[in-house]
């Protein structure tokens, strides 16, 4: 039976309900008609112009990304700004855009749990549980997990900070890795917040983490971490989140089987280059 955009939305929102998203975020179907048939689906981290051009070239019906468009209010959709050009191209070519951002970050079985499993962490728990109406158990085959931002768990066996940093680099396919702390320090308890998660540093300290793996670490963050005695691994914003393509690709391939062709963006690169 033919699939429509609404069917794709149901698969994503079973994993990452929209109500999990932060108030400032812009998740869900951002461009398109829920009733449009989907024959080809493209998954990417970013709704970049390169991704949109690829979608046009390959006859894609729907793009699913982690990062959204229109995080800031738009009063005009015009071609003299980047977001306007993206939206115009999507609409002209009848390509839908769906983004699962902080709802996927906070979901059980979402992006943070996925990285935890890639690192083979044991006893994975939410680092910073959601508050208010979201502070409840979410029954999606993971009845004992709370929803929230980041995870904390135990390595299968102790590793030095240097060896753990190299393992993160290898698993994420990074050209380089930055770390903060004594490279010979022995690590067992690991906190993870994919993307830009340094705001959860104090929560990681309170929960007993010996290292926080995240991205976008700044100089003063590193200084503070050294002073309070927690190590850091900067997996970069891009590196810690580009794994979303594989995560969603596996889910869609399993759920959709041969009903929709699922393509993964293979061209994405960290915009921050090194010499």
C-alpha positions in Angstrom: 0.0 0.0 0.0 1.3 3.5 -0.9 2.7 5.5 2.0 2.0 9.2 2.5 3.8 11.8 4.6 1.5 11.3 7.5 2.6 7.6 7.7 6.2 8.7 7.9 5.3 11.2 10.6 3.6 8.4 12.6 6.8 6.3 12.5 9.0 9.2 13.8 6.5 10.3 16.4 6.1 6.8 17.8 9.8 7.0 18.6 10.0 10.8 19.4 6.6 12.4 20.2 6.4 16.1 19.4 5.5 17.0 22.9 9.0 16.1 24.0 10.5 19.1 22.1 11.7 22.1 23.9 9.4 25.2 23.7 11.9 27.1 21.6 12.3 24.3 19.0 10.6 23.8 15.7 9.8 20.2 15.2 7.4 18.2 13.0 6.3 18.7 9.4 7.7 22.1 8.4 7.0 22.1 4.7 4.5 19.9 2.7 1.2 18.2 2.6 0.5 15.3 5.0 -1.4 13.5 2.2 1.4 13.5 -0.4 2.5 10.1 -1.4 6.1 9.2 -0.5 8.1 7.0 -2.8 11.6 8.3 -2.0 12.8 9.5 1.4 16.1 11.3 2.2 17.5 11.4 5.7 20.0 14.1 6.7 21.4 15.9 9.7 20.9 19.4 8.2 18.4 20.9 5.8 21.3 22.5 3.9 21.0 23.7 0.3 23.2 20.8 -0.7 20.8 18.4 0.8 17.8 20.1 -0.9 19.6 20.1 -4.2 20.3 16.4 -3.9 16.6 15.9 -3.1 15.6 17.7 -6.3 18.1 15.8 -8.3 17.0 12.4 -7.0 13.3 13.0 -7.1 12.8 12.9 -3.3 9.3 13.3 -1.9 10.2 14.0 1.8 13.4 15.0 3.6 13.7 14.1 7.2 16.3 16.0 9.2 17.5 16.4 12.8 18.1 20.2 12.6 15.1 22.2 11.6 14.5 25.4 9.5 12.7 28.4 10.9 14.0 28.3 14.4 13.6 32.1 14.4 10.3 33.7 13.3 10.0 34.4 9.6 7.9 37.4 8.4 8.9 36.9 4.7 9.8 34.0 2.5 12.0 35.7 -0.1 15.0 34.7 -2.2 17.5 37.2 -0.8 18.1 35.2 2.4 19.3 31.6 2.8 16.2 30.2 4.6 13.9 31.8 2.1 15.8 30.3 -0.8 15.6 26.9 0.8 11.9 27.1 1.5 11.2 28.4 -2.0 13.1 25.5 -3.6 11.3 22.9 -1.4 7.9 24.3 -2.2 8.6 24.7 -6.0 9.7 21.1 -6.2 6.9 19.7 -4.0 9.4 18.3 -1.5 8.3 17.9 2.1 10.5 18.7 5.1 10.1 17.0 8.5 12.5 17.7 11.5 12.9 15.7 14.7 15.2 17.7 16.9 15.0 18.0 20.7 12.1 15.5 20.8 14.6 13.0 19.3 17.3 14.1 21.7 15.1 13.5 24.7 13.3 10.3 23.6 13.9 6.9 25.0 15.7 5.1 22.2 16.6 8.5 20.7 19.9 10.0 19.7 21.6 10.1 23.2 20.6 6.5 23.9 21.8 5.5 20.4 25.3 6.9 21.1 25.3 5.2 24.5 24.7 1.9 22.8 27.4 2.5 20.2 29.8 3.0 23.1 28.3 -0.2 24.7 27.4 1.5 27.9 25.7 -0.5 30.6 22.8 0.5 32.8 22.0 3.6 30.6 19.7 6.1 32.3 18.5 9.6 31.5 21.0 12.3 32.7 18.5 15.2 33.0 14.9 14.0 33.2 12.2 16.2 31.8 10.1 18.2 34.2 6.4 19.1 34.4 3.9 17.2 32.3 6.8 15.3 30.6 8.0 13.8 33.9 6.4 10.4 33.4 7.2 7.0 32.0 7.0 6.6 28.3 5.7 3.2 27.2 7.3 2.5 23.8 8.8 -0.9 24.6 11.1 0.8 27.1 8.8 1.1 30.1 11.4 1.9 32.7 13.1 4.8 31.0 12.3 8.4 31.8 12.3 11.0 29.1 14.9 13.7 29.2 18.1 15.2 27.9 21.4 13.2 27.8 22.2 9.8 29.2 24.6 8.4 31.8 25.9 4.8 32.0 28.9 2.6 32.7 31.6 1.4 30.3 31.9 -2.4 30.0 35.4 -2.1 31.4 37.4 0.9 32.7 39.3 2.9 30.1 41.8 5.7 30.3 40.5 9.1 29.1 42.9 8.8 26.1 41.6 5.3 25.1 38.0 6.4 25.5 38.6 9.5 23.4 40.2 7.4 20.7 37.2 5.0 20.9 34.8 7.9 20.4 36.8 9.2 17.5 36.8 5.8 15.8 33.1 5.1 16.4 32.0 8.5 15.1 34.5 8.5 12.3 36.1 11.8 13.4 39.2 13.3 11.8 40.2 14.7 15.2 39.1 14.7 18.9 39.6 17.1 21.7 39.6 16.2 25.4 39.9 17.9 28.7 41.6 16.3 31.7 44.4 13.9 32.5 44.7 11.4 29.6 45.7 8.6 32.0 42.6 9.1 34.2 40.6 5.9 34.5 37.0 6.3 33.4 34.0 4.1 34.1 31.0 6.4 34.4 30.2 8.3 31.3 27.6 11.1 30.5 26.6 11.9 27.0 24.7 14.9 25.6 24.9 15.0 21.8 25.2 18.3 20.0 25.7 21.3 22.3 25.3 19.9 25.8 27.7 21.6 28.0 24.8 23.2 29.8 24.3 19.8 31.4 27.8 19.7 32.9 26.8 20.3 36.5 24.1 17.7 36.2 26.7 15.2 35.0 28.9 16.1 38.0 26.0 15.6 40.4 25.2 12.2 38.9 28.8 11.1 39.4 30.0 11.1 35.8 33.8 11.1 35.3 33.5 12.3 31.8 31.0 14.2 29.7 30.9 13.5 26.0 29.3 16.4 24.0 30.2 19.1 21.4 30.8 22.8 21.2 33.0 22.9 24.3 34.5 26.4 24.9 37.7 27.5 26.7 36.0 28.5 29.9 34.0 25.3 30.0 37.3 23.4 29.8 38.8 25.5 32.6 35.7 25.0 34.8 35.8 21.2 34.2 39.4 21.0 35.1 38.8 22.9 38.4 35.8 20.7 39.5 37.5 17.5 38.4 35.4 16.2 35.6 36.9 15.2 32.2 35.4 16.3 28.8 35.5 14.8 25.4 34.5 17.1 22.5 33.1 14.9 19.8 32.0 18.1 18.0 28.4 19.1 17.4 28.4 17.6 13.9 30.2 14.4 14.9 28.0 13.6 17.9 24.8 14.1 15.9 25.5 13.0 12.3 24.8 9.5 13.6 21.1 10.4 13.4 21.2 9.5 9.7 22.1 5.9 10.5 19.7 5.8 13.5 16.7 7.0 11.4 17.8 5.1 8.3 17.7 1.8 10.2 14.3 2.5 11.7 12.7 3.5 8.4 14.2 0.6 6.5 12.8 -1.8 9.1 9.4 -0.2 9.2 8.9 0.6 5.6 10.7 -2.4 4.1 10.3 -2.1 0.3 7.4 0.3 0.3 9.5 3.5 0.3 13.1 3.9 -1.0 15.2 5.3 1.9 18.3 7.2 1.0 20.9 8.5 3.4 22.8 11.7 3.0 26.5 10.7 2.5 27.9 14.1 1.6 27.6 15.9 4.9 30.8 17.3 6.4 31.6 19.3 9.5 31.6 22.9 8.4 34.5 23.5 10.8 37.6 22.4 9.0 41.1 21.9 10.4 44.5 22.2 8.7 
